[in-house]
Amino acid sequence: MAQNPILEGLQSRGHDRLLIGGDWQPASDQATIDVLDPSIGETVATVPSGSVEDAKAAVDAASTAAADWAGTSPRSRGEILRKAYELMTERADDLASLIVLEMGKTLAESRGEILYAAEFFRWYSEEAVRNIGSLSVAPNGDKRIIAIDQPVGVSLLITPWNFPAAMATRKIGPAVAAGCTMILKPASDTPLTALAVGSLLEEAGLPPGVLNVMPSKRSSEVVPAILGDDRVRLLSFTGSTEVGRTLLSQAAESVVNTSMELGGNAPFLVFDDADIDTAVEGAMIAKMRNGGQSCIAANRFYVHAAVADQFSEVFTKAMADVRVGPGMDPDVGLGPLVNQGAQNDMAESVEMATESGSEVLTGGRQPDRPGFYFEPTVLGGVGRETPLLKREIFGPVAPLVTFETEDEAIELANSTEYGLAAYLFSSDLSRALRVAEALESGMVGVNRGLISDPAAPFGGVKQSGIGREGAHEGMLEFLETKYIAADW
């Protein structure tokens, strides 16, 4: 395989190491992480695996830089983000190929992610100057109430592997805009993209110590060490609900602010008055974006009995027509899953469904080839109590369930501990909005399968998270309100 230009650049500059206090350095104990290409299952790069000592050094660096950085003008912070946006879009193709290399998604989807990721830099370059407090007269009329928002301080950002660029910029952008310093700990499956983002921000003019990037396979050691330092004031985490619960308990020890974007189990509702072609088009986006490896991926397909056969036929054909192969192939619609464990999970999901009486309408197998591939799969005849419907599938497997009434659909959709995203398709606007309001979900797509937008608040309810990312709300996560009682 030809070497990736971005990876070559990182290696030539020594930027494929830990970034701590503006210095690119190996792990203190020389530990490393092998980065695999999931299309072949072979190592393509090696990066340091940060230790507890490195974690403490990163906190020191972020703390040292905090006061000066908080005191910089909002405009200057915004200009750095704007420059980062420009650099990222200029290098979109090369950065996209880096995502393909370490994560596996198709080149088209990877390029889409880079452009989406860059938009967080552009959005927060504009939001940086919009940290506006308030002044009001106290009810008794003789005092003034002043409220200002100040940077929360040193922040720990933990990002997942499925969107290695966008999940980083969605946190870094508002943190920079708010005036916070950061330690970014990316997923060990995909550290290269995070290091590339760190290098790009350095080039854009971000001062040393404001962003520290520390890949590590020793999360259970380094994360508590960081959270246990009383200089760290915010944890922003994207990942599974299971891990989120653990992190919340650790953050509670020091009463650290938390922003948690956790797991999902998104329902996809197709009513009897839906346009089936539009619904299938939306289903293919909501299910197959990133190969189903998304916290907002459509997970449970509830289809009205009157249109179930028609939807099943059209959707199954669309899934069967998806070409599986290496992400760099422009004709491929589905690349490999991120690792062997993810591939095994899909096989287990299909087995779980078939043992409960479901039928495989298409797919259901691992292709006989190197790499971590799994065929696009549709499961029919899925019972409402099938255990598969209780778990976050996180891959290209779609179970179909029928319903009869609107109330029944809402009850089925809400029968989960998760509440991140939901989708519904109906030509009746009043019904669509009525159902959208009734769904226990932080985000609802109405007649559309793509809902992510840097200008929209992203987050869930129930056990899908705390707080919001994106929009103005995303910057507020990195600010704390101070009330000043004044009398003049």
C-alpha positions in Angstrom: 0.0 0.0 0.0 1.3 3.5 -0.8 2.2 5.6 2.1 -0.3 8.2 3.2 0.9 11.8 2.6 -0.5 13.0 6.0 1.1 10.0 7.8 4.4 10.6 6.0 4.3 14.3 7.1 3.5 13.4 10.7 6.4 10.9 10.7 8.9 13.3 9.0 8.2 16.0 11.5 8.1 13.7 14.5 4.4 14.5 15.0 3.4 10.8 15.3 4.1 11.0 19.0 2.5 12.4 22.1 1.9 16.1 22.0 2.6 17.6 25.5 3.2 21.2 26.1 4.1 21.9 22.5 6.7 19.0 22.4 6.2 15.9 20.4 7.7 13.1 22.4 7.6 9.3 23.0 5.9 7.7 26.0 7.9 8.0 29.1 8.3 4.2 29.3 8.6 3.8 25.5 5.3 1.9 25.3 3.6 1.8 21.9 0.3 1.2 20.1 0.1 -0.7 16.8 -2.4 0.9 14.5 -4.1 -1.7 12.2 -5.5 -1.3 8.7 -8.9 -3.0 9.2 -9.1 -3.8 5.5 -6.3 -6.3 5.8 -5.8 -6.6 9.6 -2.2 -5.6 9.5 -0.1 -3.0 11.3 0.4 0.3 9.3 1.9 2.5 12.0 3.1 2.6 15.6 2.5 5.5 18.0 3.3 6.0 21.7 1.0 4.8 24.4 0.9 7.4 27.1 1.6 6.5 30.7 0.4 7.9 34.0 3.5 10.0 34.1 2.7 11.4 30.7 -0.8 12.1 31.8 0.4 14.1 34.7 2.8 16.0 32.4 -0.1 16.8 30.1 -2.2 18.2 33.0 0.9 20.3 34.1 1.2 21.7 30.5 -2.6 22.4 30.2 -2.6 24.1 33.7 0.5 26.2 32.9 -1.1 27.5 29.7 -4.6 28.0 31.1 -4.4 31.5 32.5 -2.8 33.1 29.5 -5.1 31.3 27.1 -8.2 32.3 29.0 -7.0 35.9 28.8 -6.6 35.9 25.0 -9.1 37.9 23.1 -12.1 36.0 21.7 -11.3 37.3 18.2 -7.8 35.9 18.3 -9.1 32.5 19.4 -11.6 32.6 16.6 -8.9 33.4 14.0 -6.9 30.3 15.0 -10.0 28.2 14.5 -10.7 29.8 11.2 -7.2 29.1 10.0 -7.6 25.5 11.2 -10.8 25.2 9.2 -9.0 26.4 6.1 -6.1 24.0 6.5 -8.4 21.1 7.1 -10.5 21.7 4.0 -7.4 22.3 1.9 -6.1 18.9 3.0 -9.5 17.1 3.0 -8.5 14.3 0.6 -5.3 13.4 2.3 -6.9 13.5 5.8 -9.8 11.4 4.5 -7.4 8.7 3.2 -5.8 8.6 6.7 -9.2 7.8 8.2 -9.7 5.1 5.6 -6.3 3.7 6.6 -6.9 3.4 10.3 -10.6 3.1 10.6 -11.9 1.5 7.3 -14.8 3.6 6.2 -15.1 4.4 2.5 -13.1 7.3 1.0 -16.3 9.2 0.2 -17.6 8.9 3.7 -14.2 9.8 5.1 -14.0 12.9 3.1 -17.5 13.8 4.2 -16.3 13.4 7.8 -13.3 15.7 7.3 -15.5 18.4 5.8 -18.0 17.9 8.7 -15.2 18.0 11.2 -13.8 21.2 9.7 -17.2 22.9 10.0 -16.9 22.7 13.8 -13.8 24.8 13.6 -15.6 27.3 11.3 -18.7 27.4 13.5 -16.8 27.9 16.7 -14.5 30.5 15.1 -17.7 32.5 14.8 -19.1 31.5 18.3 -15.9 32.6 20.0 -17.0 36.2 20.0 -20.5 35.4 21.2 -19.8 34.7 24.8 -22.2 37.4 26.0 -23.3 37.7 29.6 -26.2 39.7 31.0 -27.0 42.7 33.1 -30.3 43.1 34.8 -32.0 45.1 37.6 -32.8 43.2 40.7 -36.6 42.9 41.4 -36.4 45.4 44.2 -34.9 47.9 41.9 -31.9 49.0 44.0 -29.2 46.4 42.9 -27.8 45.1 39.7 -27.4 41.4 38.7 -24.4 40.8 36.4 -23.8 37.3 35.0 -20.7 36.4 33.0 -19.5 33.1 31.6 -15.8 32.2 32.2 -13.8 29.2 30.9 -14.3 26.1 33.0 -10.6 25.4 32.9 -8.5 22.3 32.1 -10.6 19.8 30.2 -10.2 16.1 29.5 -11.6 15.2 26.1 -12.1 11.4 25.4 -13.1 10.6 21.8 -14.2 7.3 20.1 -12.8 5.6 17.0 -15.9 5.8 14.7 -15.5 9.5 13.8 -11.9 10.2 14.7 -11.8 13.7 13.2 -15.3 14.9 13.8 -15.5 13.8 17.5 -12.2 15.5 18.2 -13.1 18.8 16.5 -16.6 18.8 18.0 -14.9 19.1 21.4 -11.8 21.0 20.5 -13.7 23.8 18.7 -15.9 24.9 21.5 -13.1 24.4 24.1 -10.8 26.7 22.1 -13.6 29.2 21.6 -14.4 29.3 25.3 -10.7 29.7 26.3 -10.1 26.3 27.9 -7.0 24.2 27.7 -7.3 20.5 26.9 -5.9 17.0 27.1 -7.3 14.9 24.2 -7.2 11.2 24.6 -8.3 9.5 21.3 -9.3 5.9 20.9 -6.4 3.6 20.6 -7.8 2.1 17.4 -7.6 5.5 15.6 -4.9 7.7 17.1 -3.4 8.9 13.8 -6.2 11.3 12.9 -6.1 12.9 16.3 -2.4 13.5 16.0 -3.0 15.0 12.6 -5.6 17.3 14.0 -3.1 18.3 16.8 -0.4 19.0 14.2 -2.8 21.1 12.1 -3.9 23.2 15.1 -0.3 23.8 16.0 0.3 25.0 12.4 -2.8 27.3 12.7 -1.2 29.1 15.7 -2.6 27.4 18.7 -0.1 28.1 21.6 1.8 25.3 23.3 0.0 23.5 26.1 -3.5 24.6 25.0 -4.1 21.2 23.3 -2.2 18.2 24.4 -2.8 14.9 22.5 -2.1 11.7 24.4 -3.0 8.3 22.8 -2.9 5.5 25.3 -4.0 1.9 25.6 -3.9 2.3 29.4 -7.2 4.2 29.9 -8.0 2.5 33.2 -4.8 4.0 34.6 -4.3 7.3 32.9 -8.0 8.6 33.0 -8.4 8.3 36.8 -5.0 9.9 37.2 -6.2 12.9 35.1 -9.6 13.1 36.8 -8.0 12.8 40.2 -6.0 16.0 39.7 -8.0 19.0 41.1 -6.8 21.2 38.3 -8.9 19.3 35.9 -12.4 20.8 35.8 -14.3 19.1 32.9 -14.6 15.7 31.4 -16.1 15.6 27.9 -16.6 12.0 26.8 -18.1 10.3 23.7 -18.4 6.5 23.9 -20.5 3.7 25.3 -23.0 4.1 28.1 -21.2 1.3 30.0 -17.9 3.2 30.0 -19.7 6.5 30.6 -21.2 5.2 33.9 -17.7 4.3 35.1 -16.3 7.7 34.1 -19.2 9.5 35.8 -18.4 7.7 39.1 -14.7 8.7 38.8 -15.6 12.3 38.0 -17.8 12.4 41.0 -14.8 11.9 43.3 -13.6 15.4 42.5 -17.0 16.8 41.4 -15.7 17.4 37.9 -18.1 18.9 35.3 -19.2 16.3 32.8 -20.4 16.3 29.3 -21.4 12.8 28.2 -22.5 11.7 24.7 -23.2 8.0 25.2 -24.7 5.0 23.4 -27.9 4.9 21.4 -30.6 2.4 20.2 -32.3 4.6 17.6 -35.8 3.5 16.4 -36.7 4.1 12.8 -40.5 4.4 12.4 -42.2 4.0 9.0 -45.9 4.8 9.1 -48.5 3.6 6.6 -48.7 7.0 4.9 -44.9 7.3 4.3 -43.4 7.5 0.9 -41.6 4.2 0.8 -38.8 5.2 -1.6 -38.0 8.2 0.6 -38.1 6.0 3.7 -35.7 3.5 2.2 -33.4 6.3 1.1 -33.5 7.6 4.7 -33.0 4.1 6.1 -29.9 3.6 4.0 -28.4 6.8 5.3 -29.4 6.3 8.9 -28.4 2.6 9.0 -25.4 2.5 6.7 -23.6 5.8 7.4 -20.2 4.7 8.7 -21.3 1.1 8.2 -23.7 1.4 11.0 -20.9 2.2 13.4 -22.5 5.3 14.8 -24.2 6.1 18.1 -27.1 7.6 16.1 -27.4 4.8 13.6 -30.9 3.4 13.0 -31.0 0.3 15.2 -34.6 -0.9 15.4 -36.9 -0.6 12.3 -40.6 -0.5 13.2 -42.7 -0.6 10.1 -46.5 -0.3 9.9 -48.0 -3.7 8.9 -49.8 -2.2 5.9 -46.5 -1.3 4.2 -44.1 -3.8 5.8 -43.8 -6.1 2.8 -43.2 -3.2 0.4 -40.6 -1.6 2.7 -38.9 -4.9 3.4 -38.6 -5.7 -0.3 -37.2 -2.3 -1.4 -34.9 -2.0 1.6 -33.6 -5.5 1.3 -32.7 -5.0 -2.3 -30.9 -1.7 -1.5 -28.9 -3.4 1.2 -28.1 -6.4 -1.0 -26.8 -4.0 -3.7 -24.2 -2.4 -1.4 -20.7 -3.5 -2.6 -18.3 -4.5 0.2 -14.6 -4.0 0.0 -11.6 -1.8 0.9 -12.6 1.8 1.6 -10.1 3.2 -0.9 -12.0 1.6 -3.8 -14.4 4.3 -5.2 -17.0 1.7 -6.1 -17.3 0.3 -2.6 -20.2 1.3 -0.4 -19.2 -0.5 2.7 -15.7 -0.9 4.1 -14.5 -3.1 6.9 -15.6 -2.8 10.5 -13.0 -1.3 12.8 -11.6 -4.5 14.3 -12.0 -8.2 14.9 -14.2 -7.7 17.9 -16.7 -5.6 15.9 -16.8 -8.2 13.3 -17.5 -10.9 15.9 -20.3 -8.8 17.4 -22.2 -8.7 14.1 -22.0 -12.5 13.8 -23.3 -12.7 17.3 -26.1 -10.3 16.6 -27.3 -12.3 13.6 -27.1 -15.5 15.6 -29.0 -14.0 18.5 -31.8 -13.0 16.1 -32.1 -16.3 14.2 -32.2 -18.2 17.4 -35.2 -16.1 18.4 -36.9 -17.0 15.1 -35.9 -14.2 12.8 -35.1 -14.7 9.1 -32.0 -13.4 7.3 -33.4 -11.6 4.2 -29.9 -10.7 2.9 -26.4 -10.9 4.2 -25.7 -12.3 7.6 -22.1 -13.5 6.9 -18.5 -12.6 7.1 -17.1 -12.5 3.6 -14.3 -15.0 2.9 -11.4 -12.5 2.6 -8.8 -10.8 4.8 -9.9 -7.9 6.9 -12.8 -7.2 9.3 -15.8 -7.3 6.9 -19.5 -8.1 7.4 -22.2 -8.2 4.8 -25.1 -5.7 4.9 -27.8 -7.6 6.7 -31.6 -7.4 6.9 -33.5 -9.5 9.4 -37.2 -10.1 8.9 -39.9 -11.6 11.2 -38.2 -10.1 14.3 -40.2 -10.5 17.4 -40.7 -7.5 19.7 -39.0 -9.3 22.6 -36.0 -10.4 20.6 -32.9 -9.7 22.8 -31.2 -8.1 19.8 -33.5 -5.1 20.0 -32.2 -4.3 23.5 -28.6 -3.8 22.4 -26.7 -1.2 20.4 -25.9 -3.1 17.3 -23.1 -0.8 15.9 -22.8 -2.4 12.5 -24.6 -3.1 9.2 -27.4 -5.3 10.7 -31.0 -4.1 10.4 -33.9 -5.9 12.2 -37.5 -5.3 10.9 -40.5 -5.3 13.3 -44.1 -4.5 12.4 -46.6 -2.4 14.3 -50.3 -1.6 13.9 -51.1 1.8 15.6 -49.4 5.1 16.3 -49.5 4.6 20.1 -48.0 1.1 19.6 -45.1 2.6 17.5 -44.3 5.2 20.2 -44.4 2.6 23.0 -42.0 0.3 21.0 -39.7 3.2 20.2 -39.5 4.3 23.8 -39.0 0.8 25.2 -35.2 1.3 25.8 -32.9 2.8 28.4 -31.4 4.9 25.5 -32.6 8.1 24.1 -30.1 9.6 21.7 -31.7 9.7 18.2 -34.9 8.6 16.5 -36.2 8.7 13.0 -39.8 8.7 11.6 -41.3 8.8 8.1 -44.8 10.0 7.5 -46.5 12.3 4.9 -48.8 13.7 7.6 -47.0 16.7 9.2 -49.3 16.8 12.2 -48.6 13.2 12.9 -44.9 13.5 12.4 -44.6 16.4 14.8 -46.9 14.8 17.3 -44.9 11.6 17.3 -41.6 13.5 17.4 -42.7 15.2 20.6 -43.7 11.9 22.1 -40.4 10.1 21.4 -38.0 10.0 24.4 -35.0 11.1 22.4 -32.7 14.1 22.3 -32.8 14.3 18.5 -35.5 13.3 15.9 -35.1 13.1 12.2 -38.4 13.7 10.4 -38.4 12.3 6.9 -34.6 12.4 6.8 -31.9 10.0 7.7 -29.0 12.5 8.3 -29.5 14.7 11.3 -25.9 15.8 12.4 -25.2 19.5 11.9 -22.5 21.6 13.7 -25.2 24.4 14.1 -27.6 22.0 15.9 -27.5 20.8 19.5 -26.4 17.2 19.6 -27.1 15.0 22.6 -29.5 12.5 24.3 -31.8 11.9 27.2 -32.1 9.0 29.6 -28.9 6.9 29.6 -27.7 8.4 26.3 -25.9 11.3 27.9 -25.7 14.6 29.7 -25.3 18.0 28.0 -25.1 19.0 24.4 -22.4 19.4 21.7 -22.6 21.6 18.7 -24.5 24.9 18.3 -24.1 27.6 20.9 -24.9 25.0 23.6 -21.6 23.3 22.8 -19.6 26.2 23.9 -21.6 26.6 27.0 -20.4 23.2 28.1 -16.9 24.7 28.4 -18.1 27.8 30.4 -19.2 28.4 33.9 -21.5 31.2 34.9 -20.4 33.7 37.6 -22.9 35.9 39.2 -21.7 39.4 40.4 -23.9 41.3 42.8 -23.3 45.0 42.2 -24.6 48.2 43.6 -24.0 51.6 42.1 
